[in-house]
Amino acid sequence: MSKETLRQKKRADKKNGRALPVILYLLAVLILAGLVYYVTLPPMNIHSGGFWTFVIFLGIVVTASYFVIGTITGKMFTETVRFPSGNIDFQASMEGAKTKFPKVMGLLGLAVAAFLIVGSVVGSQMFRAKTYSSLITVEEEDFSSGIAETEYVTDIALMDTASARIIGARTLGTLSDLVSQYQVSYNYTQIAMQNAAGESHPYKVAPLEYESFFKWVKNRQAGIPGYVKVDTVKFEAEFVRLTGDYIRYSPSAYFSKNLTRALRFAYPTAIFGSVCFEVDDAGHPYWVASTMKPHAGLFGAMDVDKVVTLDAVTGETAIYAPADSPDWIDIVYYGDLICRKYDWYGMLRGGYLNSAFSQVNCVVTTDDFGYEANIGFILANSRTGEYKFFSVAGAEEYSAMSAAEGSVQQYGYRASFPSLINVGGEATYIMVLKDASGIVKMYSMVNVKNYNIVVTSTTQDEVFRLYKAALAQNGARIETAAEESLETVLNEIVYVVVNGETVVYLKTEAGIFRTAFSEDLLFLEEGDRISLEIGGRDDSGVQQAYSVKKGQ
């Protein structure tokens, strides 16, 4: 072998020896990028903050690892090597790269920072107040005519999620084959679903979840056997065991069966908002996710764009426009987004400067911000995103909850977040009162305009009667939704005190009736003929009497 050939071989060996660290460096960066993406799952979308966090992280890793490897393999920057052409000085080339690389990365970093700053500023509320406030339209209606009057309170969904969790956990505890391997999800979704009678009925549903990674390993072949369904009116729960295939896609599953990963791989660019567990009218489980897009700048005025369904059993996905989504879907616009959009509307419709300084006609949702005065209510449809505003000045929810708790403070009960109903044209809060263990003990109704009008009772029928009587005593004219009127003879009148409230039982020739106490009843005597307006009958056969008058 000639000397020239030996020199060329040595040069080639040195060149290959220097190339190997570079190859390993690039390979390591690619592997790290893949692992970080697999774990964090950012959308490949410039309108996502997660995407830019991923990009910036990779830029930092590339820059830092370049200098680390350059320090360890210093020869790659210092040795002089000439390629066979004899025209390229390798040392000069690499020294140039060593000088340019930090500058290039620095310039890229500044460009990204400038892009993000400008994109955020131009999409801010300061410059795009009209865009933020026009995401929704709000229709104003009269409360007494716009909200159907409540005739009975026994069909109102009063159960909150905290109570549903307690009842759901107890239901799972009765299933010995499941309780050691699964737990009920903390996140319940309230849906409307057909009951046994074929009527739309409110329920809260939550799937089971694997308790740990090792229990997922043990049960992954079979999957999750079902979900918990809680009747929010009757305060009853049942476990729905799936027939055939079980739930395989879940937030508690791993690798390809993990819900977040399955959604991301199906829709790499989607920015997901809420992800809810829902079931169709046949009881089949799905995951329903809303995708978001900005309407101002890079990240501003985010709103729902599409609706994605993922079959919890098969993993099949579909994507819809919100208006075209299946009828069984109940949650398209989730609660936080509904409040946020109304706050943008309420604060920014008069312009940004008005919201920042004079704040004329500015309003926000009380649940998030707790303003001292309540000027009205919004009712929003979580499926369609429609808003209605009812102008009813008075107490906000937490004041009403405090009033209800104060009326039974000797028991230490805590009020759930109330529902709003119409009782004879009067805006009214109705809620449950729970003990320290979360068990429902009483019901309460509070008048919105005057939260000194507050009543409590151990039954829904009873609290409804007491509330109507309290309204009457305060001058309100309430038209009762009685089933019928009748006249009968009073045989006996009995006064019973229940939790500090006086309940009156009337034994008559027509049966036994229950009514709220009023002073007029003190003038009734046995044998008197009385006129009654009566309502429903409870399980014991006692009928409700909404009004009692002495006959002629």
C-alpha positions in Angstrom: 0.0 0.0 0.0 1.5 3.3 -1.0 2.1 6.2 1.4 -0.5 8.3 -0.3 -3.1 5.5 0.1 -2.2 5.2 3.8 -2.6 8.9 4.3 -6.0 8.9 2.6 -7.1 5.9 4.7 -6.1 7.7 7.9 -7.9 10.8 6.8 -11.0 8.8 6.1 -10.8 7.0 9.5 -10.5 10.3 11.3 -13.4 11.7 9.3 -15.6 8.7 10.1 -14.5 8.9 13.8 -15.7 12.4 13.9 -18.9 11.7 12.1 -20.0 9.0 14.5 -20.7 11.4 17.5 -22.7 13.7 15.2 -24.8 10.8 14.0 -25.3 9.7 17.6 -26.2 13.2 18.6 -28.8 13.6 15.9 -30.2 10.2 16.7 -30.4 11.0 20.4 -32.2 14.3 19.7 -34.8 12.5 17.5 -35.4 9.8 20.1 -35.8 12.3 22.9 -38.2 14.4 20.7 -40.3 11.3 20.0 -40.4 10.3 23.7 -41.4 13.8 24.8 -44.1 14.0 22.2 -45.4 10.5 23.1 -45.7 11.6 26.8 -46.9 15.2 26.5 -48.9 14.8 23.2 -49.0 18.4 22.2 -51.2 19.3 19.1 -49.2 20.1 16.0 -50.9 23.4 15.7 -49.4 26.9 16.0 -52.5 28.0 17.9 -51.7 25.8 20.8 -49.5 26.9 23.7 -48.5 23.2 24.2 -47.1 23.1 20.7 -44.8 26.1 21.3 -43.7 24.7 24.7 -42.7 21.5 22.9 -40.8 23.5 20.2 -39.0 25.7 22.7 -38.0 22.6 24.8 -36.6 20.9 21.7 -34.6 24.1 20.9 -33.1 24.2 24.3 -32.2 20.4 24.2 -30.6 20.7 20.7 -28.5 23.7 21.7 -27.4 22.3 25.1 -26.6 18.9 23.7 -24.6 20.4 20.8 -22.2 22.1 23.2 -22.0 19.1 25.6 -21.1 16.8 22.7 -18.7 19.4 21.2 -16.9 19.6 24.6 -16.6 15.9 25.0 -15.4 15.3 21.4 -13.3 18.4 21.1 -11.2 17.0 18.2 -14.1 17.4 15.9 -13.5 21.2 16.1 -9.7 21.4 16.3 -8.0 18.9 14.0 -7.0 19.9 10.4 -8.2 17.4 7.8 -8.2 17.9 4.0 -10.7 16.0 1.9 -9.4 14.2 -1.2 -10.2 17.2 -3.3 -7.7 19.2 -1.3 -9.9 22.3 -1.5 -11.8 22.1 1.8 -10.2 22.8 5.2 -12.3 20.7 7.6 -11.0 22.6 10.6 -12.0 25.9 9.2 -15.4 24.5 8.2 -16.1 23.1 11.7 -14.8 26.2 13.4 -17.2 28.2 11.3 -20.1 26.0 12.3 -19.1 26.2 15.9 -19.4 30.0 15.6 -22.5 30.1 13.5 -24.6 27.5 15.3 -25.3 29.5 18.5 -26.0 32.6 16.4 -28.5 30.7 14.3 -30.2 29.1 17.3 -30.3 32.5 19.0 -31.9 34.2 16.0 -34.4 31.4 15.7 -35.3 31.8 19.4 -35.7 35.5 19.0 -37.9 35.0 16.0 -40.1 32.5 17.9 -40.4 34.8 20.8 -41.3 37.8 18.6 -43.9 35.7 16.8 -45.5 34.6 20.0 -45.5 38.1 21.5 -47.0 39.7 18.5 -49.5 36.9 18.0 -50.6 37.2 21.6 -50.8 41.0 21.7 -52.8 41.3 18.4 -55.3 38.7 19.8 -55.6 40.3 23.2 -58.8 41.7 24.6 -57.3 45.2 24.4 -57.2 45.1 20.6 -60.0 42.6 19.9 -62.7 43.3 22.4 -65.4 43.2 19.8 -64.3 39.8 18.6 -64.4 38.4 22.2 -67.8 39.9 23.0 -69.5 38.8 19.8 -68.8 35.1 20.2 -72.3 34.8 21.7 -75.7 36.4 21.3 -77.9 36.7 24.4 -81.6 36.7 24.1 -83.4 38.6 27.0 -86.7 37.1 28.3 -89.1 37.7 31.1 -88.6 35.2 33.9 -92.2 34.4 34.7 -93.1 33.7 31.1 -89.8 32.4 29.8 -89.3 29.7 32.5 -92.1 27.2 32.9 -93.8 27.3 36.2 -92.9 24.4 38.6 -95.9 22.4 39.6 -94.1 19.7 41.5 -90.5 19.6 42.9 -90.3 15.8 43.1 -89.0 15.5 39.5 -86.2 18.1 39.8 -82.6 16.9 39.6 -81.1 18.2 42.8 -78.2 15.8 43.2 -74.7 17.4 42.9 -71.6 15.6 41.8 -70.3 15.2 45.3 -73.3 13.2 46.3 -73.2 11.2 43.1 -69.6 10.2 44.0 -70.7 8.9 47.4 -73.6 6.9 46.0 -71.6 5.7 43.1 -68.7 4.4 45.3 -71.2 2.6 47.5 -72.7 0.9 44.4 -69.3 -0.4 43.3 -68.6 -1.6 46.9 -71.4 -4.1 46.6 -69.7 -5.8 43.6 -67.1 -8.1 45.0 -65.6 -9.1 41.7 -64.8 -5.4 40.7 -64.1 -3.4 43.9 -60.5 -4.6 44.3 -59.6 -4.0 40.6 -61.4 -0.8 39.7 -62.6 2.5 41.0 -65.3 4.9 39.9 -64.1 7.9 38.0 -64.0 11.1 39.9 -65.5 12.9 36.9 -69.3 12.5 36.4 -71.2 13.8 33.4 -74.8 14.9 33.7 -76.8 13.7 30.7 -80.4 13.3 29.6 -81.2 9.7 28.8 -84.3 7.7 28.3 -85.6 5.9 31.4 -87.5 2.6 31.7 -90.7 4.5 30.7 -89.1 5.9 27.6 -89.0 9.4 28.9 -86.0 11.7 28.9 -84.6 11.7 32.4 -81.5 13.3 34.1 -78.7 11.0 35.1 -75.0 11.4 36.1 -72.7 8.8 34.6 -69.1 7.9 35.3 -67.0 5.0 34.0 -64.9 2.6 36.1 -61.1 3.2 36.0 -58.1 0.9 36.6 -56.8 1.4 40.1 -53.2 1.2 39.1 -50.7 0.3 36.4 -50.4 -3.3 37.6 -54.2 -3.7 37.8 -54.3 -2.4 34.2 -51.8 -5.0 33.2 -53.9 -7.7 34.9 -57.2 -6.6 33.4 -56.2 -5.0 30.1 -57.3 -8.0 28.0 -60.8 -7.9 29.3 -61.1 -4.1 29.7 -63.4 -2.1 32.0 -66.7 -3.9 32.5 -69.1 -1.0 32.7 -70.1 2.3 34.2 -72.1 3.8 37.1 -75.4 5.5 36.4 -76.9 7.7 39.1 -80.5 8.9 39.0 -80.3 12.5 40.1 -84.0 12.8 41.0 -84.4 9.6 43.0 -80.9 9.6 44.5 -80.3 6.0 43.3 -77.4 4.4 41.6 -76.8 1.3 39.5 -73.9 -0.3 37.9 -74.4 -0.9 34.2 -72.4 -4.0 33.2 -71.7 -4.1 29.5 -72.5 -7.2 27.5 -70.0 -8.4 24.9 -66.9 -6.2 24.6 -65.9 -4.0 27.5 -64.5 -0.4 27.6 -60.9 -0.5 26.3 -60.2 3.2 25.9 -59.9 5.1 29.1 -57.9 7.9 30.8 -56.6 5.2 33.2 -55.4 2.9 30.4 -51.8 3.0 29.1 -50.0 3.1 25.7 -52.3 2.9 22.7 -55.5 2.4 24.7 -55.0 5.6 26.7 -57.8 8.0 25.8 -55.6 11.1 25.4 -53.2 9.3 23.2 -55.9 7.7 21.1 -57.5 11.1 20.5 -54.2 12.7 19.7 -53.0 10.1 17.2 -56.4 10.2 15.5 -56.4 14.0 15.3 -52.7 15.3 15.5 -53.5 18.9 15.0 -56.7 19.2 17.1 -56.8 21.5 20.2 -59.0 19.6 22.6 -61.2 21.4 25.1 -63.5 19.3 27.3 -63.5 15.5 27.1 -66.6 13.9 28.7 -67.9 10.4 29.2 -71.4 10.0 27.7 -73.7 7.2 26.7 -76.2 7.0 23.9 -79.9 6.1 24.5 -79.0 2.4 24.0 -76.5 2.6 26.9 -73.3 2.4 24.7 -70.4 4.3 26.1 -68.5 7.1 24.3 -66.0 9.8 24.9 -67.1 13.2 23.6 -64.4 15.8 23.0 -64.8 19.4 21.8 -62.0 20.8 19.6 -61.1 24.5 19.9 -59.9 27.2 17.6 -59.0 30.9 18.2 -60.9 33.8 16.8 -58.4 36.5 17.7 -54.7 36.3 17.0 -52.7 33.2 17.9 -54.5 32.1 21.1 -57.3 34.6 21.7 -61.1 34.1 22.0 -60.9 30.3 21.9 -64.3 28.6 21.1 -65.6 25.2 20.1 -65.0 24.3 16.5 -65.8 20.6 16.1 -67.1 17.7 18.2 -65.2 14.4 18.3 -66.7 11.1 19.4 -64.5 8.1 20.3 -66.2 4.8 20.9 -65.0 3.7 24.3 -65.2 0.0 23.3 -63.8 -0.1 19.7 -61.9 3.2 19.6 -63.6 4.3 16.4 -63.8 8.1 16.0 -66.0 10.5 14.2 -65.9 14.3 13.9 -68.9 16.6 13.5 -69.8 20.3 13.3 -71.6 21.1 16.6 -74.9 21.6 14.9 -74.6 18.1 13.2 -73.5 16.1 16.3 -75.7 13.1 17.3 -78.8 13.9 19.3 -77.6 11.9 22.4 -74.6 14.2 22.9 -75.3 16.6 25.8 -72.0 18.4 26.4 -70.5 20.3 23.5 -69.9 23.6 25.4 -68.7 22.8 28.9 -69.5 24.9 31.9 -66.2 26.8 32.3 -66.3 27.8 28.6 -69.9 28.9 28.9 -69.1 31.2 31.8 -65.9 32.5 30.2 -67.7 33.5 27.0 -70.5 35.2 28.9 -67.9 37.1 30.9 -66.2 38.3 27.7 -69.7 39.4 26.4 -70.6 41.1 29.7 -67.3 42.9 30.2 -66.2 43.8 26.7 -69.4 44.7 24.8 -68.8 48.3 25.7 -65.1 48.2 24.6 -61.9 47.4 26.4 -61.4 50.8 27.9 -64.9 50.7 29.4 -64.2 47.3 31.0 -60.9 48.5 32.4 -62.0 51.9 33.8 -65.6 53.1 34.0 -67.2 49.6 33.7 -70.6 50.9 32.7 -73.1 48.0 32.2 -70.3 45.5 32.8 -71.4 42.1 34.3 -69.8 38.8 35.0 -71.0 35.4 36.1 -71.3 35.2 39.9 -70.1 31.6 40.2 -66.6 32.6 39.2 -66.4 36.1 40.5 -68.9 36.5 43.3 -70.1 40.1 42.6 -72.1 41.4 45.6 -75.3 42.0 43.6 -77.2 39.7 41.3 -79.0 41.4 38.4 -80.3 38.3 36.7 -79.6 34.8 35.4 -78.3 33.3 32.3 -79.5 29.9 31.1 -77.2 28.3 28.5 -77.7 25.2 26.4 -74.6 23.1 26.8 -75.4 21.4 23.5 -76.2 24.3 21.2 -74.4 27.2 23.0 -77.5 29.3 23.1 -77.8 31.9 25.9 -80.9 33.5 27.5 -80.8 36.2 30.1 -83.6 36.7 32.7 -83.5 40.0 34.5 -84.3 39.1 38.2 -82.5 41.2 40.8 -81.8 39.6 44.1 -79.6 37.2 45.9 -76.9 35.2 44.2 -76.5 31.5 44.7 -74.0 31.5 47.6 -76.0 34.0 49.6 -79.0 31.7 49.2 -77.0 28.7 50.2 -75.9 30.6 53.3 -79.5 31.5 54.1 -80.5 27.8 53.8 -77.7 26.7 56.0 -78.4 29.4 58.6 -82.0 28.2 59.0 -80.8 24.8 60.2 -77.4 25.9 61.7 -78.0 23.7 64.8 -77.5 20.7 62.6 -74.4 21.9 60.7 -75.8 20.9 57.3 -74.2 22.2 54.2 -76.1 23.3 51.1 -75.5 22.0 47.6 -75.4 24.4 44.7 -79.1 25.3 44.0 -81.3 24.9 41.0 -83.5 27.8 39.7 -87.2 27.3 39.4 -90.3 29.4 38.8 -92.9 29.2 41.6 -95.9 31.3 40.7 -93.8 33.8 38.8 -91.3 34.0 41.7 -87.7 33.2 41.0 -86.7 30.5 43.5 -83.7 28.5 44.5 -84.2 24.9 45.5 -81.4 22.8 47.0 -80.5 19.9 49.3 -78.9 20.1 52.7 -76.3 17.5 53.5 -74.6 16.3 56.7 -70.9 15.9 57.2 -70.9 12.5 55.4 -72.6 13.9 52.4 -76.0 12.3 53.0 -79.0 14.4 52.0 -81.0 15.3 55.1 -83.3 18.1 54.1 -84.5 20.3 51.3 -84.6 24.0 51.2 -86.2 26.7 49.0 -85.1 30.3 49.1 -86.7 33.3 47.3 -84.3 35.1 45.0 -85.6 38.6 45.5 -85.9 38.2 49.3 -83.7 35.5 50.8 -85.2 36.1 54.2 -88.0 33.9 52.7 -86.4 30.5 53.3 -88.0 27.2 54.3 -86.6 23.8 55.0 -88.1 20.3 55.3 -87.3 16.7 55.2 -89.3 16.0 52.1 -89.7 17.8 48.7 -93.4 18.0 48.9 -93.3 19.4 52.3 -90.8 22.1 51.5 -92.8 23.1 48.4 -95.9 23.6 50.6 -94.1 25.5 53.2 -92.5 27.7 50.6 -95.9 28.6 49.0 -97.3 29.4 52.5 -94.3 31.6 53.2 -94.8 33.5 49.9 -98.5 34.0 50.7 -97.7 35.3 54.2 -95.3 37.8 52.5 -98.0 39.1 50.1 -97.2 37.1 47.0 -100.2 35.8 45.0 -99.4 32.2 44.1 -101.6 30.3 41.8 -101.3 26.6 42.9 -101.3 23.8 40.4 -103.9 21.8 42.3 -105.3 18.7 40.7 -108.8 19.5 42.0 -110.9 21.4 44.6 -113.3 19.7 47.0 -115.4 20.3 50.0 -115.5 18.0 52.9 -116.2 17.8 56.7 -113.3 18.1 59.2 -113.2 15.3 61.7 -109.9 16.1 63.4 -106.9 18.5 63.1 -103.5 17.5 64.3 -100.4 19.7 64.6 -97.0 18.1 64.3 -93.6 19.8 64.7 -91.0 18.4 62.2 -87.5 19.9 62.4 -88.8 23.1 63.9 -91.6 23.4 61.4 -95.3 23.0 62.2 -97.1 20.6 59.9 -100.9 20.3 60.0 -102.8 17.1 59.3 -106.5 17.3 58.5 -108.5 14.1 59.0 -111.7 14.5 57.0 -114.5 12.5 55.5 -112.6 12.5 52.2 -109.3 11.3 53.6 -106.2 12.7 55.3 -104.6 15.9 54.0 -101.4 17.7 55.0 -100.8 21.4 54.8 -98.6 24.2 56.0 -99.5 26.0 59.2 -101.3 29.3 59.1 -103.1 31.2 61.8 -106.5 30.7 60.0 -106.3 27.0 60.8 -106.6 27.8 64.5 -110.2 28.8 64.0 -111.2 25.5 62.5 -113.2 23.1 64.7 -114.3 19.5 64.3 -117.4 19.2 62.2 -116.7 22.3 60.2 -117.2 22.1 56.5 -113.9 23.1 54.7 -112.9 23.8 51.1 -109.6 22.3 49.9 -107.3 22.8 46.9 -105.4 19.5 46.7 -102.4 18.2 44.9 -100.4 15.0 44.7 -100.6 12.0 47.1 -97.4 10.7 48.7 -96.5 7.0 49.3 -98.3 7.0 52.6 -101.6 8.0 51.0 -101.6 11.5 52.5 -102.6 14.2 50.0 -101.2 17.7 49.8 -103.6 20.6 50.5 -102.4 23.9 49.1 -105.1 25.9 50.6 -107.7 25.3 53.4 -110.8 27.6 53.8 -113.7 27.3 56.1 -116.9 26.6 54.2 -120.2 28.4 54.4 
